[in-house]
Amino acid sequence: MAKKVSKNQRTNRGAGQEAKQMAKIIVASKKQNGQFEFRSRMVLADAVQDELKAAKAA
């Protein structure tokens, strides 16, 4: 017997597209009252070093 094929199955999603390489950056900074503040951003993998430099300067 043959297997039943789902009509909702999509096997070739995004075949012609190039995937974006993303990275999540989390920067911790200490507040005046001693608590920590965490900031997060999603950036392209090529721009990670630039974003880290900017986050440290801020």
PDB file with SEQRES, HELIX, SHEET and CRYST1 records, atoms N, CA, C and O in Angstrom:
SEQRES   1 A   58  MET ALA LYS LYS VAL SER LYS ASN GLN ARG THR ASN ARG          
SEQRES   2 A   58  GLY ALA GLY GLN GLU ALA LYS GLN MET ALA LYS ILE ILE          
SEQRES   3 A   58  VAL ALA SER LYS LYS GLN ASN GLY GLN PHE GLU PHE ARG          
SEQRES   4 A   58  SER ARG MET VAL LEU ALA ASP ALA VAL GLN ASP GLU LEU          
SEQRES   5 A   58  LYS ALA ALA LYS ALA ALA                                      
HELIX    1 AA1 ALA A   45  ALA A   47  5                                   3    
HELIX    2 AA2 VAL A   48  ALA A   57  1                                  10    
SHEET    1 AA1 2 MET A  22  LYS A  30  0                                        
SHEET    2 AA1 2 PHE A  36  LEU A  44 -1                                        
CRYST1    1.000    1.000    1.000  90.00  90.00  90.00 P 1           1          
ATOM      1  N   MET A   1       0.839  -1.188   0.000  1.00  0.00           N  
ATOM      2  CA  MET A   1       0.000   0.000   0.000  1.00  0.00           C  
ATOM      3  C   MET A   1       0.882   1.249   0.000  1.00  0.00           C  
ATOM      4  O   MET A   1       1.931   1.284   0.643  1.00  0.00           O  
ATOM      5  N   ALA A   2       0.450   2.242  -0.711  1.00  0.00           N  
ATOM      6  CA  ALA A   2       1.185   3.510  -0.777  1.00  0.00           C  
ATOM      7  C   ALA A   2       0.807   4.384   0.410  1.00  0.00           C  
ATOM      8  O   ALA A   2      -0.297   4.305   0.950  1.00  0.00           O  
ATOM      9  N   LYS A   3       1.752   5.209   0.790  1.00  0.00           N  
ATOM     10  CA  LYS A   3       1.478   6.136   1.884  1.00  0.00           C  
ATOM     11  C   LYS A   3       0.592   7.270   1.391  1.00  0.00           C  
ATOM     12  O   LYS A   3       0.658   7.680   0.232  1.00  0.00           O  
ATOM     13  N   LYS A   4      -0.235   7.763   2.297  1.00  0.00           N  
ATOM     14  CA  LYS A   4      -1.097   8.885   1.969  1.00  0.00           C  
ATOM     15  C   LYS A   4      -0.266  10.173   2.005  1.00  0.00           C  
ATOM     16  O   LYS A   4       0.492  10.394   2.949  1.00  0.00           O  
ATOM     17  N   VAL A   5      -0.406  11.012   0.990  1.00  0.00           N  
ATOM     18  CA  VAL A   5       0.345  12.256   0.903  1.00  0.00           C  
ATOM     19  C   VAL A   5      -0.548  13.397   1.370  1.00  0.00           C  
ATOM     20  O   VAL A   5      -1.675  13.555   0.900  1.00  0.00           O  
ATOM     21  N   SER A   6      -0.036  14.174   2.285  1.00  0.00           N  
ATOM     22  CA  SER A   6      -0.793  15.302   2.797  1.00  0.00           C  
ATOM     23  C   SER A   6      -0.853  16.402   1.752  1.00  0.00           C  
ATOM     24  O   SER A   6       0.162  16.739   1.144  1.00  0.00           O  
ATOM     25  N   LYS A   7      -2.029  16.960   1.543  1.00  0.00           N  
ATOM     26  CA  LYS A   7      -2.161  18.037   0.568  1.00  0.00           C  
ATOM     27  C   LYS A   7      -1.598  19.355   1.100  1.00  0.00           C  
ATOM     28  O   LYS A   7      -1.391  20.293   0.330  1.00  0.00           O  
ATOM     29  N   ASN A   8      -1.349  19.434   2.411  1.00  0.00           N  
ATOM     30  CA  ASN A   8      -0.821  20.647   3.015  1.00  0.00           C  
ATOM     31  C   ASN A   8       0.699  20.629   3.140  1.00  0.00           C  
ATOM     32  O   ASN A   8       1.292  21.603   3.604  1.00  0.00           O  
ATOM     33  N   GLN A   9       1.323  19.551   2.738  1.00  0.00           N  
ATOM     34  CA  GLN A   9       2.769  19.425   2.880  1.00  0.00           C  
ATOM     35  C   GLN A   9       3.476  20.308   1.857  1.00  0.00           C  
ATOM     36  O   GLN A   9       3.178  20.273   0.663  1.00  0.00           O  
ATOM     37  N   ARG A  10       4.420  21.098   2.361  1.00  0.00           N  
ATOM     38  CA  ARG A  10       5.234  21.942   1.483  1.00  0.00           C  
ATOM     39  C   ARG A  10       6.677  21.557   1.735  1.00  0.00           C  
ATOM     40  O   ARG A  10       7.219  21.817   2.810  1.00  0.00           O  
ATOM     41  N   THR A  11       7.282  20.952   0.771  1.00  0.00           N  
ATOM     42  CA  THR A  11       8.628  20.429   0.990  1.00  0.00           C  
ATOM     43  C   THR A  11       9.726  21.331   0.461  1.00  0.00           C  
ATOM     44  O   THR A  11      10.898  21.117   0.770  1.00  0.00           O  
ATOM     45  N   ASN A  12       9.376  22.333  -0.327  1.00  0.00           N  
ATOM     46  CA  ASN A  12      10.404  23.124  -0.980  1.00  0.00           C  
ATOM     47  C   ASN A  12      10.277  24.610  -0.635  1.00  0.00           C  
ATOM     48  O   ASN A  12      10.390  25.460  -1.519  1.00  0.00           O  
ATOM     49  N   ARG A  13      10.047  24.925   0.624  1.00  0.00           N  
ATOM     50  CA  ARG A  13       9.871  26.311   1.041  1.00  0.00           C  
ATOM     51  C   ARG A  13      11.183  27.072   0.925  1.00  0.00           C  
ATOM     52  O   ARG A  13      12.216  26.627   1.425  1.00  0.00           O  
ATOM     53  N   GLY A  14      11.135  28.203   0.273  1.00  0.00           N  
ATOM     54  CA  GLY A  14      12.289  29.072   0.180  1.00  0.00           C  
ATOM     55  C   GLY A  14      13.471  28.478  -0.549  1.00  0.00           C  
ATOM     56  O   GLY A  14      14.612  28.788  -0.204  1.00  0.00           O  
ATOM     57  N   ALA A  15      13.249  27.643  -1.537  1.00  0.00           N  
ATOM     58  CA  ALA A  15      14.342  26.968  -2.228  1.00  0.00           C  
ATOM     59  C   ALA A  15      15.208  27.946  -3.003  1.00  0.00           C  
ATOM     60  O   ALA A  15      16.418  27.743  -3.109  1.00  0.00           O  
ATOM     61  N   GLY A  16      14.617  29.000  -3.547  1.00  0.00           N  
ATOM     62  CA  GLY A  16      15.377  29.936  -4.354  1.00  0.00           C  
ATOM     63  C   GLY A  16      15.893  31.129  -3.575  1.00  0.00           C  
ATOM     64  O   GLY A  16      16.487  32.032  -4.163  1.00  0.00           O  
ATOM     65  N   GLN A  17      15.680  31.156  -2.259  1.00  0.00           N  
ATOM     66  CA  GLN A  17      16.073  32.314  -1.464  1.00  0.00           C  
ATOM     67  C   GLN A  17      17.307  32.006  -0.631  1.00  0.00           C  
ATOM     68  O   GLN A  17      17.547  30.866  -0.233  1.00  0.00           O  
ATOM     69  N   GLU A  18      18.076  33.047  -0.381  1.00  0.00           N  
ATOM     70  CA  GLU A  18      19.250  32.903   0.477  1.00  0.00           C  
ATOM     71  C   GLU A  18      18.854  33.307   1.897  1.00  0.00           C  
ATOM     72  O   GLU A  18      18.198  34.331   2.089  1.00  0.00           O  
ATOM     73  N   ALA A  19      19.243  32.521   2.877  1.00  0.00           N  
ATOM     74  CA  ALA A  19      18.875  32.794   4.263  1.00  0.00           C  
ATOM     75  C   ALA A  19      19.723  33.936   4.815  1.00  0.00           C  
ATOM     76  O   ALA A  19      20.905  34.057   4.493  1.00  0.00           O  
ATOM     77  N   LYS A  20      19.107  34.770   5.648  1.00  0.00           N  
ATOM     78  CA  LYS A  20      19.838  35.844   6.306  1.00  0.00           C  
ATOM     79  C   LYS A  20      20.478  35.294   7.572  1.00  0.00           C  
ATOM     80  O   LYS A  20      19.833  34.590   8.348  1.00  0.00           O  
ATOM     81  N   GLN A  21      21.730  35.615   7.773  1.00  0.00           N  
ATOM     82  CA  GLN A  21      22.444  35.190   8.968  1.00  0.00           C  
ATOM     83  C   GLN A  21      22.313  36.294  10.000  1.00  0.00           C  
ATOM     84  O   GLN A  21      22.859  37.382   9.820  1.00  0.00           O  
ATOM     85  N   MET A  22      21.594  36.024  11.078  1.00  0.00           N  
ATOM     86  CA  MET A  22      21.340  37.018  12.110  1.00  0.00           C  
ATOM     87  C   MET A  22      22.019  36.594  13.412  1.00  0.00           C  
ATOM     88  O   MET A  22      22.279  35.412  13.640  1.00  0.00           O  
ATOM     89  N   ALA A  23      22.295  37.573  14.248  1.00  0.00           N  
ATOM     90  CA  ALA A  23      22.885  37.308  15.560  1.00  0.00           C  
ATOM     91  C   ALA A  23      22.159  38.164  16.582  1.00  0.00           C  
ATOM     92  O   ALA A  23      21.758  39.289  16.285  1.00  0.00           O  
ATOM     93  N   LYS A  24      21.988  37.631  17.788  1.00  0.00           N  
ATOM     94  CA  LYS A  24      21.342  38.366  18.861  1.00  0.00           C  
ATOM     95  C   LYS A  24      22.427  38.866  19.806  1.00  0.00           C  
ATOM     96  O   LYS A  24      23.230  38.083  20.313  1.00  0.00           O  
ATOM     97  N   ILE A  25      22.444  40.168  20.037  1.00  0.00           N  
ATOM     98  CA  ILE A  25      23.430  40.783  20.916  1.00  0.00           C  
ATOM     99  C   ILE A  25      22.738  41.187  22.202  1.00  0.00           C  
ATOM    100  O   ILE A  25      21.713  41.868  22.174  1.00  0.00           O  
ATOM    101  N   ILE A  26      23.294  40.769  23.332  1.00  0.00           N  
ATOM    102  CA  ILE A  26      22.770  41.149  24.646  1.00  0.00           C  
ATOM    103  C   ILE A  26      23.878  41.868  25.393  1.00  0.00           C  
ATOM    104  O   ILE A  26      24.959  41.315  25.598  1.00  0.00           O  
ATOM    105  N   VAL A  27      23.607  43.107  25.800  1.00  0.00           N  
ATOM    106  CA  VAL A  27      24.593  43.930  26.493  1.00  0.00           C  
ATOM    107  C   VAL A  27      24.069  44.221  27.890  1.00  0.00           C  
ATOM    108  O   VAL A  27      22.932  44.662  28.058  1.00  0.00           O  
ATOM    109  N   ALA A  28      24.910  43.970  28.894  1.00  0.00           N  
ATOM    110  CA  ALA A  28      24.536  44.241  30.284  1.00  0.00           C  
ATOM    111  C   ALA A  28      25.244  45.504  30.745  1.00  0.00           C  
ATOM    112  O   ALA A  28      26.417  45.721  30.442  1.00  0.00           O  
ATOM    113  N   SER A  29      24.512  46.337  31.484  1.00  0.00           N  
ATOM    114  CA  SER A  29      25.116  47.524  32.078  1.00  0.00           C  
ATOM    115  C   SER A  29      24.564  47.669  33.495  1.00  0.00           C  
ATOM    116  O   SER A  29      23.421  47.305  33.771  1.00  0.00           O  
ATOM    117  N   LYS A  30      25.388  48.201  34.378  1.00  0.00           N  
ATOM    118  CA  LYS A  30      25.002  48.339  35.777  1.00  0.00           C  
ATOM    119  C   LYS A  30      24.446  49.735  36.020  1.00  0.00           C  
ATOM    120  O   LYS A  30      25.049  50.725  35.605  1.00  0.00           O  
ATOM    121  N   LYS A  31      23.303  49.822  36.686  1.00  0.00           N  
ATOM    122  CA  LYS A  31      22.673  51.097  36.994  1.00  0.00           C  
ATOM    123  C   LYS A  31      23.282  51.689  38.260  1.00  0.00           C  
ATOM    124  O   LYS A  31      24.089  51.052  38.936  1.00  0.00           O  
ATOM    125  N   GLN A  32      22.882  52.910  38.563  1.00  0.00           N  
ATOM    126  CA  GLN A  32      23.370  53.606  39.756  1.00  0.00           C  
ATOM    127  C   GLN A  32      22.973  52.886  41.046  1.00  0.00           C  
ATOM    128  O   GLN A  32      23.729  52.899  42.018  1.00  0.00           O  
ATOM    129  N   ASN A  33      21.793  52.258  41.061  1.00  0.00           N  
ATOM    130  CA  ASN A  33      21.299  51.607  42.273  1.00  0.00           C  
ATOM    131  C   ASN A  33      21.813  50.174  42.425  1.00  0.00           C  
ATOM    132  O   ASN A  33      21.399  49.475  43.349  1.00  0.00           O  
ATOM    133  N   GLY A  34      22.690  49.729  41.551  1.00  0.00           N  
ATOM    134  CA  GLY A  34      23.293  48.406  41.668  1.00  0.00           C  
ATOM    135  C   GLY A  34      22.609  47.320  40.854  1.00  0.00           C  
ATOM    136  O   GLY A  34      23.124  46.205  40.769  1.00  0.00           O  
ATOM    137  N   GLN A  35      21.469  47.614  40.257  1.00  0.00           N  
ATOM    138  CA  GLN A  35      20.779  46.625  39.435  1.00  0.00           C  
ATOM    139  C   GLN A  35      21.397  46.595  38.034  1.00  0.00           C  
ATOM    140  O   GLN A  35      22.033  47.552  37.590  1.00  0.00           O  
ATOM    141  N   PHE A  36      21.191  45.482  37.365  1.00  0.00           N  
ATOM    142  CA  PHE A  36      21.696  45.336  36.011  1.00  0.00           C  
ATOM    143  C   PHE A  36      20.578  45.560  35.009  1.00  0.00           C  
ATOM    144  O   PHE A  36      19.424  45.198  35.243  1.00  0.00           O  
ATOM    145  N   GLU A  37      20.943  46.159  33.896  1.00  0.00           N  
ATOM    146  CA  GLU A  37      20.014  46.399  32.799  1.00  0.00           C  
ATOM    147  C   GLU A  37      20.517  45.627  31.587  1.00  0.00           C  
ATOM    148  O   GLU A  37      21.702  45.694  31.260  1.00  0.00           O  
ATOM    149  N   PHE A  38      19.641  44.903  30.926  1.00  0.00           N  
ATOM    150  CA  PHE A  38      20.018  44.109  29.763  1.00  0.00           C  
ATOM    151  C   PHE A  38      19.303  44.668  28.536  1.00  0.00           C  
ATOM    152  O   PHE A  38      18.087  44.863  28.547  1.00  0.00           O  
ATOM    153  N   ARG A  39      20.071  44.921  27.481  1.00  0.00           N  
ATOM    154  CA  ARG A  39      19.517  45.384  26.214  1.00  0.00           C  
ATOM    155  C   ARG A  39      19.842  44.348  25.155  1.00  0.00           C  
ATOM    156  O   ARG A  39      20.966  43.852  25.091  1.00  0.00           O  
ATOM    157  N   SER A  40      18.875  44.023  24.334  1.00  0.00           N  
ATOM    158  CA  SER A  40      19.122  43.027  23.293  1.00  0.00           C  
ATOM    159  C   SER A  40      18.692  43.575  21.936  1.00  0.00           C  
ATOM    160  O   SER A  40      17.734  44.342  21.829  1.00  0.00           O  
ATOM    161  N   ARG A  41      19.426  43.161  20.903  1.00  0.00           N  
ATOM    162  CA  ARG A  41      19.139  43.553  19.527  1.00  0.00           C  
ATOM    163  C   ARG A  41      19.445  42.399  18.602  1.00  0.00           C  
ATOM    164  O   ARG A  41      20.340  41.595  18.864  1.00  0.00           O  
ATOM    165  N   MET A  42      18.696  42.324  17.518  1.00  0.00           N  
ATOM    166  CA  MET A  42      18.978  41.376  16.446  1.00  0.00           C  
ATOM    167  C   MET A  42      19.639  42.160  15.318  1.00  0.00           C  
ATOM    168  O   MET A  42      19.088  43.148  14.832  1.00  0.00           O  
ATOM    169  N   VAL A  43      20.829  41.712  14.904  1.00  0.00           N  
ATOM    170  CA  VAL A  43      21.570  42.392  13.844  1.00  0.00           C  
ATOM    171  C   VAL A  43      22.068  41.360  12.843  1.00  0.00           C  
ATOM    172  O   VAL A  43      22.114  40.163  13.125  1.00  0.00           O  
ATOM    173  N   LEU A  44      22.434  41.848  11.681  1.00  0.00           N  
ATOM    174  CA  LEU A  44      23.037  40.965  10.684  1.00  0.00           C  
ATOM    175  C   LEU A  44      24.392  40.496  11.193  1.00  0.00           C  
ATOM    176  O   LEU A  44      25.070  41.233  11.908  1.00  0.00           O  
ATOM    177  N   ALA A  45      24.792  39.295  10.840  1.00  0.00           N  
ATOM    178  CA  ALA A  45      26.031  38.706  11.342  1.00  0.00           C  
ATOM    179  C   ALA A  45      27.258  39.507  10.906  1.00  0.00           C  
ATOM    180  O   ALA A  45      28.278  39.490  11.596  1.00  0.00           O  
ATOM    181  N   ASP A  46      27.177  40.200   9.784  1.00  0.00           N  
ATOM    182  CA  ASP A  46      28.309  40.998   9.310  1.00  0.00           C  
ATOM    183  C   ASP A  46      28.536  42.244  10.169  1.00  0.00           C  
ATOM    184  O   ASP A  46      29.653  42.758  10.222  1.00  0.00           O  
ATOM    185  N   ALA A  47      27.500  42.731  10.837  1.00  0.00           N  
ATOM    186  CA  ALA A  47      27.586  43.991  11.576  1.00  0.00           C  
ATOM    187  C   ALA A  47      27.729  43.793  13.081  1.00  0.00           C  
ATOM    188  O   ALA A  47      27.523  44.743  13.837  1.00  0.00           O  
ATOM    189  N   VAL A  48      28.070  42.605  13.536  1.00  0.00           N  
ATOM    190  CA  VAL A  48      28.126  42.318  14.969  1.00  0.00           C  
ATOM    191  C   VAL A  48      29.203  43.142  15.663  1.00  0.00           C  
ATOM    192  O   VAL A  48      28.939  43.735  16.709  1.00  0.00           O  
ATOM    193  N   GLN A  49      30.394  43.192  15.113  1.00  0.00           N  
ATOM    194  CA  GLN A  49      31.491  43.915  15.759  1.00  0.00           C  
ATOM    195  C   GLN A  49      31.198  45.414  15.858  1.00  0.00           C  
ATOM    196  O   GLN A  49      31.507  46.041  16.871  1.00  0.00           O  
ATOM    197  N   ASP A  50      30.612  45.983  14.822  1.00  0.00           N  
ATOM    198  CA  ASP A  50      30.268  47.406  14.850  1.00  0.00           C  
ATOM    199  C   ASP A  50      29.223  47.698  15.922  1.00  0.00           C  
ATOM    200  O   ASP A  50      29.322  48.701  16.628  1.00  0.00           O  
ATOM    201  N   GLU A  51      28.228  46.831  16.045  1.00  0.00           N  
ATOM    202  CA  GLU A  51      27.186  47.019  17.044  1.00  0.00           C  
ATOM    203  C   GLU A  51      27.736  46.868  18.460  1.00  0.00           C  
ATOM    204  O   GLU A  51      27.313  47.589  19.365  1.00  0.00           O  
ATOM    205  N   LEU A  52      28.667  45.947  18.663  1.00  0.00           N  
ATOM    206  CA  LEU A  52      29.262  45.788  19.990  1.00  0.00           C  
ATOM    207  C   LEU A  52      30.073  47.022  20.384  1.00  0.00           C  
ATOM    208  O   LEU A  52      30.026  47.455  21.535  1.00  0.00           O  
ATOM    209  N   LYS A  53      30.807  47.580  19.443  1.00  0.00           N  
ATOM    210  CA  LYS A  53      31.567  48.800  19.721  1.00  0.00           C  
ATOM    211  C   LYS A  53      30.648  49.944  20.082  1.00  0.00           C  
ATOM    212  O   LYS A  53      30.930  50.705  21.007  1.00  0.00           O  
ATOM    213  N   ALA A  54      29.545  50.070  19.355  1.00  0.00           N  
ATOM    214  CA  ALA A  54      28.586  51.133  19.623  1.00  0.00           C  
ATOM    215  C   ALA A  54      27.908  50.927  20.982  1.00  0.00           C  
ATOM    216  O   ALA A  54      27.640  51.897  21.690  1.00  0.00           O  
ATOM    217  N   ALA A  55      27.631  49.685  21.346  1.00  0.00           N  
ATOM    218  CA  ALA A  55      26.968  49.399  22.621  1.00  0.00           C  
ATOM    219  C   ALA A  55      27.899  49.676  23.801  1.00  0.00           C  
ATOM    220  O   ALA A  55      27.448  50.141  24.848  1.00  0.00           O  
ATOM    221  N   LYS A  56      29.180  49.397  23.641  1.00  0.00           N  
ATOM    222  CA  LYS A  56      30.133  49.670  24.719  1.00  0.00           C  
ATOM    223  C   LYS A  56      30.338  51.160  24.915  1.00  0.00           C  
ATOM    224  O   LYS A  56      30.557  51.618  26.037  1.00  0.00           O  
ATOM    225  N   ALA A  57      30.268  51.922  23.825  1.00  0.00           N  
ATOM    226  CA  ALA A  57      30.453  53.364  23.906  1.00  0.00           C  
ATOM    227  C   ALA A  57      29.245  54.040  24.545  1.00  0.00           C  
ATOM    228  O   ALA A  57      29.388  55.098  25.157  1.00  0.00           O  
ATOM    229  N   ALA A  58      28.078  53.459  24.416  1.00  0.00           N  
ATOM    230  CA  ALA A  58      26.857  54.063  24.947  1.00  0.00           C  
ATOM    231  C   ALA A  58      26.668  53.813  26.415  1.00  0.00           C  
ATOM    232  O   ALA A  58      25.681  54.263  26.997  1.00  0.00           O  
TER     233      ALA A  58                                                      
END                                                                             
